[in-house]
Amino acid sequence: MPGLVSVKTPPEAPPLRISVPETQTQTQSQRSEPGISKTPSPLPKKPPSPSPSRSKPSPDRRSKKPQPESPNPILSEASLDNPDLGPFLLKLARDTIASGEGPTKALDYAVRASKSFERCAVEGEPSLDLAMSLHVLAAIYCSLGRFEEAVPVLERAIKVPDVSRGADHALAAFSGYMQLGDTFSMLGQVDRSISCYEEGLKIQIDALGETDPRVGETSRYLAEAHVQAMQFDRAEELCKKTLEIHRVHSEPASLEEAADRRLIALICEAKGDYELALEHLVLASMAMIANGQDNEVAAIDVSIGNIYMCLCRFDEAIFSYQKALTVFKASKGDNHPLVASVFVRLADLYHRTGKLRESKSYCENALRIYAKPVPGTTAEEIAGGLTEISAIYESIDEPEEALKLLQKAMKLLEDKPGQQSSIAGIEARMGVMFYMVGRYDEARNSFESAIAKLRASGERKSAFFGVVLNQMGLACVQLFKIDEAAELFEEARGILEQERGSCHQDTIGVYGNLAATYDALGRVEDAIEILEFVLKLREEKLGIANPDFEDEKRRLAELLKEAGKTRDRKAKSLENLIDPNSKKTKKEVTKRWPGLGFRI
Protein backbone atom coordinates (compact mmCIF):
# COMPACT_ATOMS: atom_id res chain seq x y z
CA MET A 1 0.00 0.00 0.00
CA PRO A 2 1.52 3.36 -0.92
CA GLY A 3 1.94 5.66 2.02
CA LEU A 4 0.17 8.96 2.41
CA VAL A 5 2.78 11.67 2.69
CA SER A 6 2.11 15.27 3.59
CA VAL A 7 2.72 17.62 0.70
CA LYS A 8 2.29 20.78 2.73
CA THR A 9 4.74 23.62 2.71
CA PRO A 10 4.98 26.25 5.44
CA PRO A 11 3.55 29.70 4.65
CA GLU A 12 6.98 31.32 4.74
CA ALA A 13 8.43 28.84 2.27
CA PRO A 14 9.63 30.01 -1.17
CA PRO A 15 7.29 29.62 -4.16
CA LEU A 16 6.12 26.09 -4.81
CA ARG A 17 8.32 23.97 -7.01
CA ILE A 18 6.38 22.25 -9.70
CA SER A 19 6.99 18.54 -9.91
CA VAL A 20 5.02 16.52 -12.42
CA PRO A 21 5.07 12.77 -11.80
CA GLU A 22 6.47 10.52 -14.50
CA THR A 23 3.68 9.01 -16.54
CA GLN A 24 3.73 5.53 -17.96
CA THR A 25 3.31 6.82 -21.49
CA GLN A 26 4.75 5.14 -24.54
CA THR A 27 7.32 7.11 -26.49
CA GLN A 28 6.26 8.71 -29.74
CA SER A 29 8.30 6.22 -31.76
CA GLN A 30 6.30 3.37 -30.30
CA ARG A 31 2.95 4.84 -31.29
CA SER A 32 1.19 4.80 -34.64
CA GLU A 33 -1.91 6.76 -33.58
CA PRO A 34 -2.75 9.41 -36.20
CA GLY A 35 -3.58 12.12 -33.72
CA ILE A 36 -0.09 12.50 -32.22
CA SER A 37 2.76 14.20 -34.01
CA LYS A 38 6.11 12.49 -33.81
CA THR A 39 7.96 15.75 -33.18
CA PRO A 40 9.22 16.19 -29.60
CA SER A 41 7.79 19.71 -29.47
CA PRO A 42 4.08 20.51 -29.75
CA LEU A 43 4.92 23.47 -32.00
CA PRO A 44 5.59 23.00 -35.73
CA LYS A 45 9.23 23.01 -36.72
CA LYS A 46 10.53 26.10 -38.43
CA PRO A 47 11.12 25.31 -42.11
CA PRO A 48 14.75 25.43 -43.25
CA SER A 49 16.04 28.57 -44.93
CA PRO A 50 15.88 28.37 -48.71
CA SER A 51 19.13 27.86 -50.57
CA PRO A 52 20.33 30.59 -52.97
CA SER A 53 19.44 28.47 -55.97
CA ARG A 54 15.83 28.26 -54.82
CA SER A 55 15.48 31.74 -53.39
CA LYS A 56 13.57 33.06 -56.42
CA PRO A 57 10.29 31.34 -57.13
CA SER A 58 9.63 30.21 -60.69
CA PRO A 59 7.01 32.02 -62.72
CA ASP A 60 4.47 29.26 -62.36
CA ARG A 61 4.97 29.16 -58.60
CA ARG A 62 4.52 32.94 -58.29
CA SER A 63 0.93 32.66 -59.41
CA LYS A 64 0.02 30.15 -56.75
CA LYS A 65 -1.31 31.45 -53.44
CA PRO A 66 0.58 30.28 -50.37
CA GLN A 67 -1.16 27.35 -48.73
CA PRO A 68 -1.99 27.74 -44.99
CA GLU A 69 0.00 25.51 -42.68
CA SER A 70 -1.88 22.58 -41.25
CA PRO A 71 -2.71 23.06 -37.56
CA ASN A 72 -0.61 21.28 -34.98
CA PRO A 73 -2.66 18.22 -33.96
CA ILE A 74 -1.59 18.60 -30.32
CA LEU A 75 -3.01 22.13 -30.12
CA SER A 76 -6.32 21.32 -31.80
CA GLU A 77 -9.45 20.80 -29.75
CA ALA A 78 -10.26 17.56 -31.52
CA SER A 79 -7.02 16.01 -30.35
CA LEU A 80 -8.09 16.32 -26.70
CA ASP A 81 -10.21 13.19 -27.16
CA ASN A 82 -7.07 11.13 -27.65
CA PRO A 83 -6.39 9.23 -24.38
CA ASP A 84 -2.63 9.43 -24.95
CA LEU A 85 -2.56 13.20 -25.14
CA GLY A 86 -3.10 13.96 -21.43
CA PRO A 87 -0.01 12.08 -20.17
CA PHE A 88 2.04 13.53 -23.01
CA LEU A 89 1.02 17.11 -22.18
CA LEU A 90 1.83 16.57 -18.50
CA LYS A 91 5.29 15.39 -19.54
CA LEU A 92 5.66 18.49 -21.69
CA ALA A 93 4.67 20.66 -18.72
CA ARG A 94 7.31 18.99 -16.59
CA ASP A 95 9.97 19.29 -19.29
CA THR A 96 9.11 22.96 -19.82
CA ILE A 97 9.65 23.73 -16.16
CA ALA A 98 12.86 21.69 -16.02
CA SER A 99 14.26 23.48 -19.10
CA GLY A 100 13.85 26.87 -17.42
CA GLU A 101 11.31 28.17 -19.91
CA GLY A 102 9.09 29.20 -17.01
CA PRO A 103 5.63 28.23 -15.81
CA THR A 104 3.61 30.28 -18.33
CA LYS A 105 4.00 27.81 -21.21
CA ALA A 106 3.71 24.91 -18.76
CA LEU A 107 0.39 26.37 -17.61
CA ASP A 108 -1.08 26.01 -21.10
CA TYR A 109 0.07 22.39 -21.33
CA ALA A 110 -1.36 21.61 -17.87
CA VAL A 111 -4.72 23.22 -18.71
CA ARG A 112 -4.99 21.18 -21.90
CA ALA A 113 -3.87 18.02 -20.11
CA SER A 114 -6.68 18.45 -17.58
CA LYS A 115 -9.21 18.98 -20.39
CA SER A 116 -7.97 15.85 -22.15
CA PHE A 117 -8.17 13.72 -19.00
CA GLU A 118 -11.66 15.03 -18.34
CA ARG A 119 -12.87 14.22 -21.86
CA CYS A 120 -11.36 10.76 -21.81
CA ALA A 121 -12.64 9.84 -18.35
CA VAL A 122 -15.14 7.00 -18.22
CA GLU A 123 -18.50 8.29 -17.01
CA GLY A 124 -19.09 7.37 -13.39
CA GLU A 125 -15.47 6.31 -12.87
CA PRO A 126 -13.21 8.68 -10.87
CA SER A 127 -10.05 9.48 -12.83
CA LEU A 128 -6.89 9.71 -10.75
CA ASP A 129 -5.08 11.06 -13.82
CA LEU A 130 -7.51 13.99 -13.84
CA ALA A 131 -6.94 14.61 -10.12
CA MET A 132 -3.17 14.54 -10.63
CA SER A 133 -3.32 16.96 -13.56
CA LEU A 134 -5.46 19.37 -11.51
CA HIS A 135 -2.93 19.24 -8.67
CA VAL A 136 -0.15 20.11 -11.14
CA LEU A 137 -2.24 22.90 -12.67
CA ALA A 138 -2.90 24.39 -9.22
CA ALA A 139 0.81 24.21 -8.37
CA ILE A 140 1.66 26.16 -11.53
CA TYR A 141 -0.95 28.80 -10.67
CA CYS A 142 0.64 29.13 -7.21
CA SER A 143 4.13 29.43 -8.68
CA LEU A 144 2.81 32.37 -10.71
CA GLY A 145 1.34 33.95 -7.57
CA ARG A 146 -2.21 33.37 -8.83
CA PHE A 147 -3.47 31.70 -5.66
CA GLU A 148 -7.12 32.70 -6.15
CA GLU A 149 -7.19 30.80 -9.45
CA ALA A 150 -5.63 27.73 -7.84
CA VAL A 151 -8.44 27.43 -5.27
CA PRO A 152 -11.31 26.37 -7.62
CA VAL A 153 -8.96 23.95 -9.40
CA LEU A 154 -8.13 22.21 -6.11
CA GLU A 155 -11.74 22.30 -4.92
CA ARG A 156 -12.59 20.42 -8.09
CA ALA A 157 -9.65 18.04 -7.63
CA ILE A 158 -10.72 16.87 -4.16
CA LYS A 159 -14.11 15.84 -5.54
CA VAL A 160 -12.59 13.48 -8.11
CA PRO A 161 -11.18 10.59 -5.97
CA ASP A 162 -13.37 8.05 -4.22
CA VAL A 163 -11.58 7.16 -0.97
CA SER A 164 -13.60 3.96 -0.65
CA ARG A 165 -11.74 2.57 -3.66
CA GLY A 166 -8.41 2.12 -1.89
CA ALA A 167 -5.11 3.73 -1.04
CA ASP A 168 -4.47 5.41 -4.39
CA HIS A 169 -7.72 7.33 -4.19
CA ALA A 170 -7.09 8.14 -0.53
CA LEU A 171 -3.65 9.51 -1.43
CA ALA A 172 -5.13 11.71 -4.16
CA ALA A 173 -7.82 13.08 -1.83
CA PHE A 174 -5.33 13.63 0.99
CA SER A 175 -2.89 15.45 -1.30
CA GLY A 176 -5.67 17.63 -2.67
CA TYR A 177 -6.88 18.73 0.77
CA MET A 178 -3.36 19.47 1.96
CA GLN A 179 -2.49 21.45 -1.16
CA LEU A 180 -5.75 23.39 -0.86
CA GLY A 181 -4.94 24.12 2.78
CA ASP A 182 -1.53 25.47 1.76
CA THR A 183 -3.14 27.68 -0.85
CA PHE A 184 -5.62 29.13 1.64
CA SER A 185 -2.71 29.69 4.01
CA MET A 186 -0.87 31.70 1.34
CA LEU A 187 -4.03 33.77 0.91
CA GLY A 188 -4.10 34.42 4.67
CA GLN A 189 -7.40 32.54 5.15
CA VAL A 190 -6.37 30.69 8.29
CA ASP A 191 -9.71 29.12 9.24
CA ARG A 192 -10.28 27.63 5.78
CA SER A 193 -6.69 26.42 5.69
CA ILE A 194 -7.04 24.57 8.99
CA SER A 195 -10.36 23.07 7.91
CA CYS A 196 -8.68 21.55 4.84
CA TYR A 197 -5.79 20.18 6.92
CA GLU A 198 -8.26 18.57 9.32
CA GLU A 199 -10.04 16.84 6.44
CA GLY A 200 -6.74 15.63 5.05
CA LEU A 201 -5.74 14.23 8.43
CA LYS A 202 -9.01 12.32 8.72
CA ILE A 203 -8.46 10.69 5.33
CA GLN A 204 -4.89 9.78 6.25
CA ILE A 205 -5.94 8.22 9.55
CA ASP A 206 -8.66 6.18 7.83
CA ALA A 207 -6.14 4.87 5.30
CA LEU A 208 -3.12 4.27 7.54
CA GLY A 209 -4.40 4.05 11.09
CA GLU A 210 -3.89 6.42 14.01
CA THR A 211 -0.36 5.29 14.92
CA ASP A 212 1.40 5.53 11.56
CA PRO A 213 4.44 7.87 11.72
CA ARG A 214 3.20 9.76 8.65
CA VAL A 215 0.02 10.55 10.57
CA GLY A 216 2.29 11.95 13.28
CA GLU A 217 4.00 14.27 10.80
CA THR A 218 0.70 15.58 9.50
CA SER A 219 -0.63 16.03 13.03
CA ARG A 220 2.40 18.12 13.97
CA TYR A 221 1.99 20.29 10.89
CA LEU A 222 -1.66 20.80 11.72
CA ALA A 223 -0.68 21.67 15.29
CA GLU A 224 1.64 24.38 13.93
CA ALA A 225 -1.28 25.82 11.96
CA HIS A 226 -3.42 25.89 15.11
CA VAL A 227 -0.61 27.66 16.98
CA GLN A 228 -0.52 30.34 14.27
CA ALA A 229 -4.27 30.74 14.72
CA MET A 230 -3.75 30.93 18.53
CA GLN A 231 -5.95 27.85 19.02
CA PHE A 232 -3.66 26.39 21.66
CA ASP A 233 -5.89 23.70 23.16
CA ARG A 234 -6.35 21.89 19.85
CA ALA A 235 -2.66 22.40 19.03
CA GLU A 236 -1.64 20.82 22.35
CA GLU A 237 -3.95 17.85 21.75
CA LEU A 238 -2.38 17.20 18.34
CA CYS A 239 1.14 17.65 19.71
CA LYS A 240 0.65 15.08 22.43
CA LYS A 241 -0.74 12.63 19.90
CA THR A 242 2.29 13.22 17.66
CA LEU A 243 4.70 12.68 20.53
CA GLU A 244 3.05 9.37 21.41
CA ILE A 245 3.32 8.17 17.79
CA HIS A 246 7.00 9.06 17.54
CA ARG A 247 7.78 7.36 20.84
CA VAL A 248 6.47 4.11 19.34
CA HIS A 249 8.28 4.32 16.01
CA SER A 250 11.47 6.25 16.78
CA GLU A 251 14.49 5.68 18.95
CA PRO A 252 14.61 7.44 22.34
CA ALA A 253 15.77 11.07 22.10
CA SER A 254 15.11 11.13 18.34
CA LEU A 255 15.03 14.26 16.22
CA GLU A 256 11.28 13.74 15.71
CA GLU A 257 10.69 13.70 19.46
CA ALA A 258 12.82 16.84 19.88
CA ALA A 259 10.74 18.67 17.26
CA ASP A 260 7.53 17.61 19.01
CA ARG A 261 8.78 18.82 22.38
CA ARG A 262 9.83 22.19 20.99
CA LEU A 263 6.35 22.75 19.63
CA ILE A 264 4.72 21.63 22.88
CA ALA A 265 7.01 24.03 24.75
CA LEU A 266 5.87 26.88 22.51
CA ILE A 267 2.24 26.03 23.26
CA CYS A 268 2.90 25.80 27.01
CA GLU A 269 4.65 29.18 26.92
CA ALA A 270 1.68 30.73 25.11
CA LYS A 271 -0.66 29.31 27.77
CA GLY A 272 1.56 30.63 30.60
CA ASP A 273 2.80 27.22 31.82
CA TYR A 274 6.48 28.21 31.83
CA GLU A 275 7.80 25.42 34.04
CA LEU A 276 6.36 22.71 31.80
CA ALA A 277 7.65 24.55 28.72
CA LEU A 278 11.12 24.62 30.25
CA GLU A 279 10.98 20.89 30.95
CA HIS A 280 10.14 20.09 27.32
CA LEU A 281 12.87 22.41 26.02
CA VAL A 282 15.54 20.81 28.21
CA LEU A 283 14.56 17.35 26.95
CA ALA A 284 14.57 18.60 23.35
CA SER A 285 18.02 20.12 23.85
CA MET A 286 19.37 16.83 25.19
CA ALA A 287 18.03 15.02 22.12
CA MET A 288 19.64 17.53 19.77
CA ILE A 289 22.97 17.28 21.60
CA ALA A 290 22.84 13.48 21.26
CA ASN A 291 22.34 13.89 17.51
CA GLY A 292 25.10 16.48 17.09
CA GLN A 293 22.77 19.28 16.01
CA ASP A 294 24.70 22.26 17.38
CA ASN A 295 22.72 24.99 15.63
CA GLU A 296 19.45 23.44 16.76
CA VAL A 297 20.78 23.29 20.31
CA ALA A 298 21.57 27.00 20.08
CA ALA A 299 18.06 27.75 18.82
CA ILE A 300 16.63 25.84 21.78
CA ASP A 301 18.92 27.81 24.10
CA VAL A 302 17.25 30.99 22.82
CA SER A 303 13.85 29.52 23.64
CA ILE A 304 15.09 28.49 27.09
CA GLY A 305 16.32 32.04 27.61
CA ASN A 306 12.86 33.33 26.73
CA ILE A 307 11.30 31.09 29.38
CA TYR A 308 13.84 32.15 32.01
CA MET A 309 13.02 35.78 31.20
CA CYS A 310 9.30 35.12 31.68
CA LEU A 311 10.16 33.56 35.05
CA CYS A 312 12.31 36.63 35.94
CA ARG A 313 15.40 34.41 36.17
CA PHE A 314 17.46 36.98 34.30
CA ASP A 315 20.98 35.68 35.01
CA GLU A 316 20.07 32.26 33.67
CA ALA A 317 18.42 33.90 30.65
CA ILE A 318 21.58 35.86 29.86
CA PHE A 319 23.66 32.68 30.12
CA SER A 320 21.35 30.87 27.66
CA TYR A 321 21.38 33.75 25.20
CA GLN A 322 25.16 34.10 25.34
CA LYS A 323 25.60 30.36 24.71
CA ALA A 324 23.42 30.61 21.61
CA LEU A 325 25.21 33.78 20.46
CA THR A 326 28.61 32.07 20.61
CA VAL A 327 27.41 29.13 18.50
CA PHE A 328 25.64 31.29 15.90
CA LYS A 329 28.65 33.59 15.47
CA ALA A 330 30.98 30.61 15.03
CA SER A 331 28.76 28.73 12.56
CA LYS A 332 26.92 31.53 10.73
CA GLY A 333 29.14 34.59 11.00
CA ASP A 334 28.82 37.88 12.87
CA ASN A 335 26.31 39.39 10.43
CA HIS A 336 23.80 36.57 10.26
CA PRO A 337 20.13 37.31 11.14
CA LEU A 338 20.25 34.59 13.82
CA VAL A 339 22.92 36.66 15.58
CA ALA A 340 20.70 39.73 15.24
CA SER A 341 17.75 37.81 16.73
CA VAL A 342 19.80 37.03 19.86
CA PHE A 343 20.82 40.69 20.11
CA VAL A 344 17.11 41.58 20.10
CA ARG A 345 16.40 39.13 22.93
CA LEU A 346 19.27 40.56 24.99
CA ALA A 347 18.00 44.09 24.29
CA ASP A 348 14.58 43.12 25.60
CA LEU A 349 16.08 41.49 28.69
CA TYR A 350 18.21 44.52 29.57
CA HIS A 351 15.23 46.79 29.02
CA ARG A 352 13.18 44.75 31.47
CA THR A 353 15.93 44.99 34.06
CA GLY A 354 16.17 48.77 33.66
CA LYS A 355 19.54 48.81 31.86
CA LEU A 356 18.41 51.05 29.01
CA ARG A 357 21.88 51.91 27.74
CA GLU A 358 22.77 48.25 27.21
CA SER A 359 19.33 47.64 25.71
CA LYS A 360 19.71 50.37 23.07
CA SER A 361 23.24 49.18 22.29
CA TYR A 362 21.99 45.68 21.45
CA CYS A 363 19.13 47.18 19.40
CA GLU A 364 21.64 49.18 17.36
CA ASN A 365 23.80 46.09 16.82
CA ALA A 366 20.79 44.17 15.51
CA LEU A 367 19.72 47.07 13.27
CA ARG A 368 23.19 47.20 11.70
CA ILE A 369 22.84 43.54 10.72
CA TYR A 370 19.32 44.03 9.35
CA ALA A 371 20.50 47.08 7.34
CA LYS A 372 23.05 44.93 5.43
CA PRO A 373 21.69 41.39 5.53
CA VAL A 374 23.80 38.49 4.32
CA PRO A 375 22.65 36.71 1.14
CA GLY A 376 19.81 34.31 1.82
CA THR A 377 18.20 36.43 4.54
CA THR A 378 14.44 36.51 4.01
CA ALA A 379 12.27 39.60 4.19
CA GLU A 380 10.21 37.85 6.88
CA GLU A 381 13.27 37.49 9.15
CA ILE A 382 14.16 41.17 8.84
CA ALA A 383 10.57 42.33 9.27
CA GLY A 384 10.18 40.20 12.40
CA GLY A 385 13.34 41.61 13.92
CA LEU A 386 12.39 45.21 13.14
CA THR A 387 8.97 44.68 14.71
CA GLU A 388 10.49 43.32 17.93
CA ILE A 389 12.94 46.23 18.13
CA SER A 390 10.08 48.67 17.56
CA ALA A 391 8.35 47.25 20.65
CA ILE A 392 11.44 48.04 22.71
CA TYR A 393 11.59 51.62 21.39
CA GLU A 394 7.90 51.96 22.15
CA SER A 395 8.51 50.82 25.72
CA ILE A 396 11.28 53.37 26.25
CA ASP A 397 8.95 56.14 25.05
CA GLU A 398 10.39 56.66 21.57
CA PRO A 399 7.20 56.20 19.50
CA GLU A 400 8.46 58.02 16.41
CA GLU A 401 11.46 55.70 16.09
CA ALA A 402 9.21 52.69 16.73
CA LEU A 403 6.88 53.93 14.00
CA LYS A 404 9.70 54.17 11.45
CA LEU A 405 10.74 50.59 12.15
CA LEU A 406 7.18 49.34 11.77
CA GLN A 407 6.82 51.15 8.45
CA LYS A 408 10.03 49.51 7.19
CA ALA A 409 8.81 46.10 8.33
CA MET A 410 5.47 46.50 6.58
CA LYS A 411 7.14 47.62 3.35
CA LEU A 412 9.24 44.45 3.37
CA LEU A 413 6.15 42.24 3.60
CA GLU A 414 3.82 44.11 1.26
CA ASP A 415 4.42 41.94 -1.80
CA LYS A 416 4.89 38.65 0.05
CA PRO A 417 2.07 36.10 -0.29
CA GLY A 418 0.66 34.60 2.88
CA GLN A 419 1.66 37.56 5.04
CA GLN A 420 -1.70 39.30 5.41
CA SER A 421 -2.07 38.45 9.10
CA SER A 422 1.46 39.65 9.83
CA ILE A 423 0.87 42.89 7.96
CA ALA A 424 -2.40 43.37 9.87
CA GLY A 425 -0.51 42.97 13.15
CA ILE A 426 2.04 45.58 12.09
CA GLU A 427 -0.70 47.97 10.97
CA ALA A 428 -2.45 47.57 14.32
CA ARG A 429 0.74 48.45 16.16
CA MET A 430 1.29 51.39 13.84
CA GLY A 431 -2.19 52.54 14.77
CA VAL A 432 -1.16 52.49 18.41
CA MET A 433 1.96 54.52 17.60
CA PHE A 434 -0.03 57.09 15.63
CA TYR A 435 -2.51 57.32 18.52
CA MET A 436 0.27 57.89 21.04
CA VAL A 437 1.67 60.84 19.08
CA GLY A 438 -1.78 62.37 18.47
CA ARG A 439 -2.10 61.50 14.75
CA TYR A 440 -5.64 60.18 15.13
CA ASP A 441 -6.66 60.18 11.45
CA GLU A 442 -3.67 58.03 10.57
CA ALA A 443 -4.34 55.84 13.61
CA ARG A 444 -7.91 55.20 12.50
CA ASN A 445 -6.81 54.41 8.93
CA SER A 446 -4.18 51.93 10.17
CA PHE A 447 -6.67 50.18 12.45
CA GLU A 448 -9.26 50.07 9.66
CA SER A 449 -6.79 48.44 7.26
CA ALA A 450 -5.71 45.93 9.91
CA ILE A 451 -9.32 45.03 10.73
CA ALA A 452 -10.13 44.46 7.05
CA LYS A 453 -7.20 42.06 6.70
CA LEU A 454 -8.07 40.23 9.92
CA ARG A 455 -11.67 39.78 8.77
CA ALA A 456 -10.48 38.40 5.44
CA SER A 457 -8.05 35.99 7.10
CA GLY A 458 -10.69 34.49 9.37
CA GLU A 459 -9.49 36.04 12.65
CA ARG A 460 -12.65 38.03 13.28
CA LYS A 461 -13.36 36.03 16.42
CA SER A 462 -9.95 36.26 18.11
CA ALA A 463 -9.30 38.27 21.27
CA PHE A 464 -6.66 40.24 19.40
CA PHE A 465 -9.27 41.28 16.87
CA GLY A 466 -11.45 42.54 19.73
CA VAL A 467 -8.58 44.61 21.12
CA VAL A 468 -7.93 46.18 17.69
CA LEU A 469 -11.63 47.07 17.41
CA ASN A 470 -11.45 48.78 20.80
CA GLN A 471 -8.37 50.76 19.77
CA MET A 472 -10.02 51.90 16.55
CA GLY A 473 -13.04 52.95 18.60
CA LEU A 474 -10.81 55.14 20.76
CA ALA A 475 -9.34 56.77 17.65
CA CYS A 476 -12.88 57.45 16.37
CA VAL A 477 -13.77 59.10 19.69
CA GLN A 478 -10.83 61.48 19.28
CA LEU A 479 -12.11 62.30 15.79
CA PHE A 480 -15.68 62.87 17.17
CA LYS A 481 -17.04 59.94 15.11
CA ILE A 482 -19.18 58.74 18.00
CA ASP A 483 -21.64 56.54 16.10
CA GLU A 484 -18.78 54.63 14.49
CA ALA A 485 -17.01 54.32 17.84
CA ALA A 486 -20.14 52.86 19.44
CA GLU A 487 -20.41 50.17 16.72
CA LEU A 488 -16.75 49.24 17.17
CA PHE A 489 -17.01 49.04 20.96
CA GLU A 490 -20.17 46.90 20.67
CA GLU A 491 -18.43 44.42 18.35
CA ALA A 492 -15.34 44.39 20.57
CA ARG A 493 -17.48 43.69 23.63
CA GLY A 494 -19.12 40.65 22.00
CA ILE A 495 -15.77 39.18 20.94
CA LEU A 496 -13.94 39.78 24.22
CA GLU A 497 -16.84 38.44 26.30
CA GLN A 498 -16.68 35.26 24.25
CA GLU A 499 -12.88 34.90 24.14
CA ARG A 500 -11.78 36.29 27.52
CA GLY A 501 -14.86 36.49 29.67
CA SER A 502 -16.55 39.40 31.39
CA CYS A 503 -14.01 39.63 34.20
CA HIS A 504 -10.94 40.21 32.02
CA GLN A 505 -9.39 43.67 32.19
CA ASP A 506 -9.63 44.17 28.41
CA THR A 507 -13.36 43.38 28.48
CA ILE A 508 -14.00 45.71 31.40
CA GLY A 509 -12.07 48.46 29.58
CA VAL A 510 -14.40 48.08 26.59
CA TYR A 511 -17.43 48.23 28.94
CA GLY A 512 -16.23 51.59 30.24
CA ASN A 513 -15.58 52.97 26.77
CA LEU A 514 -18.97 51.79 25.54
CA ALA A 515 -20.80 53.32 28.53
CA ALA A 516 -19.10 56.68 27.92
CA THR A 517 -19.95 56.53 24.21
CA TYR A 518 -23.62 55.75 24.95
CA ASP A 519 -23.65 58.70 27.33
CA ALA A 520 -22.29 60.95 24.56
CA LEU A 521 -25.03 59.73 22.22
CA GLY A 522 -27.72 60.46 24.78
CA ARG A 523 -28.40 56.79 25.47
CA VAL A 524 -28.23 57.32 29.22
CA GLU A 525 -30.18 54.22 30.20
CA ASP A 526 -27.86 51.99 28.14
CA ALA A 527 -24.85 53.61 29.80
CA ILE A 528 -26.43 53.12 33.25
CA GLU A 529 -27.12 49.45 32.49
CA ILE A 530 -23.48 48.81 31.56
CA LEU A 531 -22.06 50.62 34.60
CA GLU A 532 -24.42 48.80 36.96
CA PHE A 533 -23.28 45.50 35.44
CA VAL A 534 -19.60 46.44 35.87
CA LEU A 535 -20.08 47.49 39.50
CA LYS A 536 -21.98 44.28 40.26
CA LEU A 537 -19.16 42.32 38.61
CA ARG A 538 -16.57 44.02 40.80
CA GLU A 539 -18.56 43.56 43.99
CA GLU A 540 -19.28 39.86 43.41
CA LYS A 541 -16.15 38.62 41.63
CA LEU A 542 -13.33 41.14 41.38
CA GLY A 543 -13.52 42.99 44.68
CA ILE A 544 -14.04 46.67 45.38
CA ALA A 545 -10.45 47.47 46.37
CA ASN A 546 -9.68 48.37 42.75
CA PRO A 547 -9.39 52.20 42.39
CA ASP A 548 -11.57 52.02 39.28
CA PHE A 549 -14.51 51.00 41.46
CA GLU A 550 -14.93 54.45 43.01
CA ASP A 551 -14.66 56.18 39.61
CA GLU A 552 -17.30 53.91 38.10
CA LYS A 553 -19.54 54.34 41.13
CA ARG A 554 -19.29 58.13 40.86
CA ARG A 555 -20.04 58.09 37.15
CA LEU A 556 -23.09 55.90 37.69
CA ALA A 557 -24.39 58.23 40.41
CA GLU A 558 -24.06 61.21 38.06
CA LEU A 559 -25.90 59.41 35.28
CA LEU A 560 -28.70 58.33 37.59
CA LYS A 561 -29.06 61.85 38.90
CA GLU A 562 -29.11 63.27 35.42
CA ALA A 563 -31.65 60.72 34.20
CA GLY A 564 -33.89 61.64 37.10
CA LYS A 565 -33.81 65.31 36.18
CA THR A 566 -34.53 65.26 32.49
CA ARG A 567 -33.83 63.09 29.47
CA ASP A 568 -33.51 66.11 27.16
CA ARG A 569 -30.15 67.24 28.39
CA LYS A 570 -27.37 69.31 26.94
CA ALA A 571 -24.63 67.12 25.50
CA LYS A 572 -21.41 66.98 27.45
CA SER A 573 -17.99 67.37 25.92
CA LEU A 574 -16.32 64.12 25.01
CA GLU A 575 -13.35 64.94 27.21
CA ASN A 576 -15.59 64.73 30.27
CA LEU A 577 -17.73 61.86 29.00
CA ILE A 578 -14.92 59.37 28.51
CA ASP A 579 -13.96 57.84 31.81
CA PRO A 580 -10.97 59.71 33.29
CA ASN A 581 -9.55 56.27 33.82
CA SER A 582 -9.90 55.47 30.12
CA LYS A 583 -6.57 57.15 29.45
CA LYS A 584 -5.08 54.69 31.84
CA THR A 585 -6.88 51.89 30.01
CA LYS A 586 -5.44 53.06 26.72
CA LYS A 587 -1.96 53.18 28.17
CA GLU A 588 -2.29 49.74 29.73
CA VAL A 589 -3.54 48.22 26.49
CA THR A 590 -0.66 49.84 24.65
CA LYS A 591 1.84 48.38 27.07
CA ARG A 592 0.28 44.96 26.77
CA TRP A 593 0.23 45.13 22.98
CA PRO A 594 3.40 43.10 22.29
CA GLY A 595 2.08 40.22 24.39
CA LEU A 596 -1.22 39.90 22.54
CA GLY A 597 0.13 37.43 19.97
CA PHE A 598 1.19 39.49 16.94
CA ARG A 599 2.14 36.78 14.05
CA ILE A 600 5.03 38.26 12.46
Secondary structure, 3 states (H helix, E strand, C coil): CCCCCCCCCCCCCCCCCCCCCCCCCCCHHHCCCCCCCCCCCCCCCCCCCCCHHHCCCCHHHHCCCCCCCCCCCCCCCHHHHCCCHHHHHHHHHHHHHHCCCCHHHHHHHHHHHHHHHHHHCCCCCCCHHHHHHHHHHHHHHHHCCCHHHHHHHHHHHCCCCCHHHCHHHHHHHHHHHHHHHHHHHHCCCHHHHHHHHHHHHHHHHHHHCCCCHHHHHHHHHHHHHHHHCCCHHHHHHHHHHHHHHHHHHCCCCCHHHHHHHHHHHHHHHHCCCHHHHHHHHHHHHHHHHHCCCHHHHHHHHHHHHHHHHHCCCHHHHHHHHHHHHHHHHHHHCCCCHHHHHHHHHHHHHHHHCCCHHHHHHHHHHHHHHHHCCCCCCCHHHHHHHHHHHHHHHHHCCCHHHHHHHHHHHHHHHCCCCCCHHHHHHHHHHHHHHHHHCCCHHHHHHHHHHHHHHHHHCCCCCCHHHHHHHHHHHHHHHHCCCHHHHHHHHHHHHHHHHHHCCCCCHHHHHHHHHHHHHHHHCCCHHHHHHHHHHHHHHHHHHHCCCCHHHHHHHHHHHHHHHHHHHCCCCCCCCHHHHCCCCHHHHHHHHHHHHHHHCCCC
